[in-house]
């Protein structure tokens, strides 16, 4: 099977950190490679309403 490299098309990659609001410690990192999974996470998190926890985007470029 042949794989073609597509130039100019960037892969979908998002990383989200779940953190505790009181201590500001990161509880878990979640990596998404599919935009549908990412949108499902946003919808599910909005419905869960965990008190004391939040999420933010994690950017590797800031930490290198």
N, C-alpha and C positions, 0 to 999 in steps of 0.2 A: 504494500500500500504506500502511496506517495503522499507526502505532506507538503503543502505549499506554504511558503512564508508570505504573509500578506503585509506589504509595506504600507505604512501610513494608518493602519488600523490598530488602535491600542486595545489591549485586553482589558476587560472589566475586572478591576481589583479594588475592593474596599475593605478596610479593616476598622472594626468598631471595638472600643474598650468599654466594658461595663465596670463601673466604679462605685464604691461606697461614698455617699455624700459627706458623712461625718469625718471619716479618716482620710478621704480622698485617695484610698488605695485601690489599685486595679484588681478586680476580682477575676475577670476573664477577658480574653481577646478572641474575637470572632472574625474570621476571614471569609469574605464572599467573593466568588468568582463568577456569579451569575446575577444579573440585575433583578430577575424575578425573585430570587431568594432574599436579596437585600430589601426589596419592597415588602415582602412577606414579613421579614423581621420587624420593619418599622410599624406595620399594621398590628402585628402581634404584641409588640412592646407597648404600644399605645393602649391596647385593650387590657394588658396585665396589670398595669399601675402598681408596680412594686414600690412601697414607701421606703425612702432612704437610699435608693439606688438610682443611678443615672447612666447615661451613655454619651460617648463623644467619639468623633472620628479620630483615628490614629494615623498620623502621617509619618512614614519612615524617613522622609526627606528632612524633617525637623530634628531627628535624633541621630543622624549620621554625621 
